[in-house]
Amino acid sequence: MMLKLGFVGLGMMGLPMLENLAGARDVAILAHDRDPARLDRLKSHPAWGVTLRPAARLADLADCTVVITMLPNSAVTNAVIEGRADEPGLAALLPRGATLIDMGSSNPAETLRLAPLLREAGVTLIDAPVSGAVAKAANGTLAIMAGGDAADLERVRPVLSHMGATLIHTGAVGSAHAMKALNNYVYAAGLFAASEAMLIAQAMDLDADIFTQVLNASSGRNVATETKLAQFIVPRTFNGGFALALMAKDLRTADSLQQLSGMPAPLLSLCASTWGQAQEALPATADNTEIYRYLEAQRDAA
């Protein structure tokens, strides 16, 4: 039997994820975005009009048994789930027994708040944020973290497998959003350190390419030195594929976990504040690798 699935959110990540999902033979998809232009971009997909159709309103998803949301933050996700003044949310629309999978990088505190509200409506919530940026979203090799009951996760595993190569069950609902935020903090800390080290190296007239080789052959190696320095920072293209504003948002989320957990983390606070300052100083379209440009400008202004 073909699964009827709703997909909400066709941004930079959501669109390629949906395109991979639409290649599945056993899934009929209703795609929704408040921006009609984003739906128009799907018209060239081979499944368009057959197993992939537009949903002009959230209410069109009312008979879907699984709905995926891929939205930029908790405020938008909450509005889709709880409703707005102009339309009811998924909590009121979905049938009892449905599953809602939040694949955005939401705040875990909000996830924990929404889970019992949805449970009362008979809807299961799974938080399943992703890692891998646009390139891995496009080729279906994302890493997916999933929080929720193991049996619930197994039911939707075939759906998630169309979008990711790695699926990690992180524990109870909310755990995946927490781990995603902390993961992005660790990445950001590595990018921060690599950028500062590169600026010091260049101030000493050290060869940037050779220094990158040294880092990647030595104990300083991390995902930022391996995938960001030579590719986007040294050539100054700054087009790594993940927005600086989204990284700043994820760091704010991670920073909030200090209070939730009772564990102080001064380096996390430094990263969160620095990315927040960079977001204010750089264009709204800035890539996350442009933290280097921000640190460079701070040096030049000193």
C-alpha positions as CSV (number, residue, x, y, z in Angstrom):
1,M,0.0,0.0,0.0
2,M,1.3,3.4,-1.0
3,L,2.1,5.7,2.0
4,K,0.5,9.1,1.9
5,L,3.0,11.6,3.1
6,G,3.0,15.4,3.6
7,F,6.2,17.4,3.4
8,V,6.3,21.0,4.7
9,G,9.2,23.3,4.0
10,L,11.0,23.6,0.6
11,G,14.0,25.7,1.5
12,M,17.7,25.0,0.6
13,M,17.6,21.7,2.5
14,G,14.0,20.7,2.2
15,L,13.7,20.9,-1.6
16,P,16.6,18.4,-2.3
17,M,15.4,16.1,0.5
18,L,11.9,16.1,-1.0
19,E,13.3,15.4,-4.5
20,N,15.0,12.3,-3.2
21,L,12.0,11.2,-1.3
22,A,9.8,11.7,-4.4
23,G,11.9,9.0,-6.2
24,A,10.5,6.4,-3.9
25,R,7.9,4.1,-5.6
26,D,5.9,3.5,-2.5
27,V,5.2,7.1,-1.4
28,A,2.6,9.6,-2.5
29,I,3.6,13.1,-1.5
30,L,1.7,16.3,-0.9
31,A,4.3,19.2,-0.7
32,H,3.5,22.4,1.1
33,D,5.3,25.7,1.4
34,R,3.8,29.1,2.1
35,D,5.8,30.5,-0.8
36,P,4.1,29.3,-4.1
37,A,7.3,29.9,-6.0
38,R,9.0,27.1,-4.1
39,L,6.3,24.7,-5.2
40,D,6.7,25.8,-8.8
41,R,10.4,24.6,-8.7
42,L,9.1,21.0,-8.4
43,K,7.2,21.1,-11.7
44,S,10.1,19.6,-13.6
45,H,10.4,16.6,-11.3
46,P,9.5,13.3,-13.0
47,A,7.0,12.5,-10.2
48,W,5.1,15.8,-10.5
49,G,1.4,15.3,-10.9
50,V,1.7,11.5,-10.4
51,T,3.0,10.8,-6.9
52,L,4.1,14.3,-6.1
53,R,1.5,17.0,-5.9
54,P,1.2,20.5,-4.4
55,A,-0.7,21.3,-1.2
56,A,-1.8,24.9,-1.2
57,R,-2.9,24.7,2.5
58,L,-1.9,22.7,5.5
59,A,-5.5,21.4,5.6
60,D,-4.7,19.5,2.4
61,L,-2.4,17.3,4.5
62,A,-5.3,16.2,6.8
63,D,-5.4,12.6,5.7
64,C,-1.6,12.0,5.6
65,T,-0.3,9.3,7.9
66,V,3.2,10.8,8.0
67,V,4.2,14.4,7.8
68,I,7.7,15.8,7.6
69,T,8.5,19.4,8.5
70,M,11.8,20.9,7.4
71,L,11.6,24.5,8.7
72,P,14.1,27.1,9.7
73,N,13.4,27.4,13.4
74,S,11.1,26.5,16.3
75,A,9.0,29.6,15.9
76,V,8.0,28.6,12.3
77,T,7.7,24.9,13.2
78,N,5.5,25.7,16.2
79,A,3.2,27.8,14.1
80,V,2.8,24.9,11.6
81,I,2.1,22.4,14.3
82,E,0.0,24.6,16.7
83,G,-1.6,26.8,14.0
84,R,-1.8,30.4,13.2
85,A,-4.6,32.9,13.3
86,D,-5.4,32.2,9.6
87,E,-5.2,28.4,9.6
88,P,-5.2,25.4,12.0
89,G,-2.0,23.5,12.7
90,L,-1.0,19.9,12.1
91,A,-1.9,19.0,15.7
92,A,-5.5,19.7,14.9
93,L,-5.5,18.5,11.3
94,L,-3.7,15.1,11.3
95,P,-5.6,11.9,12.0
96,R,-5.1,9.9,15.2
97,G,-2.3,7.4,14.7
98,A,-0.3,9.8,12.4
99,T,3.4,10.5,12.8
100,L,5.0,13.9,12.6
101,I,8.7,14.0,11.9
102,D,10.4,17.4,12.6
103,M,13.6,17.3,10.6
104,G,14.5,21.0,11.2
105,S,17.0,22.1,13.8
106,S,14.4,23.0,16.4
107,N,15.0,24.0,20.0
108,P,14.8,20.8,22.1
109,A,12.9,22.6,24.9
110,E,10.2,23.3,22.3
111,T,10.3,19.7,21.1
112,L,9.7,18.5,24.6
113,R,6.8,20.9,25.0
114,L,5.1,19.9,21.7
115,A,5.5,16.1,22.2
116,P,2.7,15.7,24.9
117,L,0.4,18.2,23.0
118,L,0.7,16.0,19.9
119,R,0.3,12.8,22.0
120,E,-3.0,14.1,23.3
121,A,-4.1,14.5,19.7
122,G,-3.1,11.0,19.0
123,V,0.0,12.1,16.9
124,T,3.5,10.7,17.4
125,L,6.4,13.2,17.3
126,I,9.8,12.2,16.2
127,D,12.6,14.7,16.1
128,A,15.0,13.9,13.2
129,P,17.4,16.7,12.4
130,V,20.1,16.2,9.8
131,S,23.7,16.9,9.2
132,G,25.6,17.2,5.9
133,A,24.4,20.5,4.4
134,V,23.0,21.0,0.9
135,A,25.4,18.7,-1.0
136,K,24.5,15.6,1.1
137,A,20.8,16.6,1.0
138,A,21.0,16.6,-2.8
139,N,22.6,13.1,-3.1
140,G,20.6,11.5,-0.3
141,T,23.6,10.9,2.1
142,L,22.6,13.0,5.1
143,A,23.3,11.8,8.6
144,I,19.9,11.7,10.4
145,M,19.6,11.8,14.2
146,A,16.2,10.6,15.4
147,G,14.6,10.9,18.8
148,G,11.6,8.9,19.9
149,D,10.3,5.5,20.7
150,A,12.3,2.8,18.9
151,A,9.2,1.1,17.5
152,D,7.9,4.5,16.1
153,L,11.3,5.1,14.5
154,E,11.3,1.6,12.8
155,R,7.9,2.4,11.2
156,V,9.4,5.5,9.5
157,R,12.9,4.2,8.8
158,P,12.1,3.3,5.1
159,V,11.0,7.0,4.6
160,L,14.1,8.4,6.2
161,S,16.4,6.1,4.3
162,H,15.5,7.8,1.1
163,M,17.0,11.0,2.4
164,G,20.0,9.8,4.4
165,A,22.8,7.3,4.5
166,T,23.2,7.2,8.3
167,L,20.3,7.0,10.8
168,I,21.2,7.2,14.5
169,H,18.6,6.6,17.2
170,T,19.5,9.1,19.8
171,G,17.1,8.2,22.5
172,A,13.8,9.8,23.7
173,V,12.0,12.5,21.8
174,G,14.0,15.8,22.0
175,S,17.3,14.1,22.3
176,A,18.1,14.4,18.6
177,H,17.5,18.1,18.5
178,A,19.8,18.5,21.5
179,M,22.5,16.4,20.0
180,K,22.2,18.3,16.6
181,A,22.7,21.6,18.4
182,L,25.7,20.3,20.3
183,N,27.2,18.8,17.2
184,N,27.0,22.1,15.4
185,Y,28.6,23.8,18.4
186,V,31.6,21.4,18.2
187,Y,31.9,22.0,14.4
188,A,31.7,25.8,14.9
189,A,34.4,25.7,17.6
190,G,36.6,23.8,15.2
191,L,35.9,26.3,12.4
192,F,36.5,29.2,14.9
193,A,39.9,27.7,15.9
194,A,40.9,26.9,12.3
195,S,40.1,30.5,11.2
196,E,42.0,32.1,14.0
197,A,45.0,29.8,13.4
198,M,44.9,30.6,9.7
199,L,44.9,34.3,10.3
200,I,47.9,34.0,12.7
201,A,49.7,31.9,10.1
202,Q,49.1,34.4,7.3
203,A,50.2,37.3,9.6
204,M,53.5,35.4,9.9
205,D,53.7,34.9,6.1
206,L,53.3,31.2,6.4
207,D,52.0,29.4,3.4
208,A,48.2,28.8,3.7
209,D,48.1,25.7,1.6
210,I,51.0,24.1,3.4
211,F,49.5,25.0,6.8
212,T,46.3,23.4,5.8
213,Q,48.2,20.2,4.8
214,V,49.9,20.3,8.2
215,L,46.6,20.6,10.1
216,N,45.0,17.8,8.2
217,A,48.0,15.5,8.7
218,S,48.3,16.3,12.4
219,S,46.3,16.5,15.6
220,G,44.7,19.8,14.7
221,R,42.6,18.0,12.1
222,N,38.8,18.4,12.3
223,V,35.9,18.6,9.8
224,A,36.5,22.3,9.3
225,T,40.2,21.9,8.4
226,E,39.3,19.0,6.1
227,T,36.3,20.4,4.3
228,K,36.4,24.2,4.7
229,L,39.9,25.6,4.6
230,A,41.3,24.6,1.2
231,Q,37.8,24.4,-0.4
232,F,36.2,27.7,0.6
233,I,38.4,29.9,3.0
234,V,41.9,29.9,1.4
235,P,40.5,30.6,-2.1
236,R,38.0,33.1,-0.5
237,T,34.9,31.7,-2.3
238,F,33.1,31.4,1.1
239,N,30.3,29.2,-0.4
240,G,30.3,26.2,1.8
241,G,26.5,25.7,1.5
242,F,25.3,26.4,5.1
243,A,24.2,29.9,6.1
244,L,26.0,31.8,8.8
245,A,22.6,32.9,10.2
246,L,21.5,29.2,10.6
247,M,24.7,28.4,12.4
248,A,24.2,31.4,14.7
249,K,20.7,30.1,15.4
250,D,22.0,26.6,16.1
251,L,24.6,28.0,18.5
252,R,21.9,30.0,20.3
253,T,20.0,26.7,20.7
254,A,23.1,25.0,22.0
255,D,23.8,27.9,24.3
256,S,20.4,27.6,25.9
257,L,21.2,24.0,26.8
258,Q,23.6,25.3,29.5
259,Q,20.6,26.5,31.5
260,L,18.5,23.4,30.7
261,S,21.3,21.0,31.8
262,G,22.8,23.1,34.6
263,M,26.3,22.7,33.0
264,P,28.2,25.9,32.3
265,A,30.2,26.0,29.0
266,P,32.2,29.2,28.6
267,L,33.6,28.2,25.1
268,L,30.1,27.6,23.9
269,S,29.0,31.0,25.2
270,L,32.0,32.6,23.3
271,C,31.1,30.8,20.1
272,A,27.4,31.8,20.3
273,S,28.2,35.4,21.0
274,T,30.8,35.6,18.2
275,W,28.5,34.1,15.6
276,G,25.7,36.5,16.8
277,Q,28.0,39.5,16.3
278,A,29.1,38.1,12.9
279,Q,25.5,37.7,11.9
280,E,24.8,41.4,12.7
281,A,28.0,42.5,10.8
282,L,27.7,40.4,7.6
283,P,25.1,40.3,4.9
284,A,22.0,38.1,5.5
285,T,23.2,35.8,2.8
286,A,26.6,35.1,4.4
287,D,27.9,31.6,4.4
288,N,29.0,30.0,7.7
289,T,32.6,30.0,6.4
290,E,32.5,33.8,6.4
291,I,33.1,33.7,10.1
292,Y,36.7,33.9,8.8
293,R,35.9,37.2,7.1
294,Y,34.4,38.5,10.3
295,L,37.4,37.6,12.4
296,E,39.7,39.2,9.7
297,A,37.7,42.4,9.8
298,Q,37.9,42.5,13.6
299,R,41.7,42.1,13.3
300,D,41.9,44.9,10.7
301,A,39.8,47.2,12.9
302,A,41.9,46.7,16.0
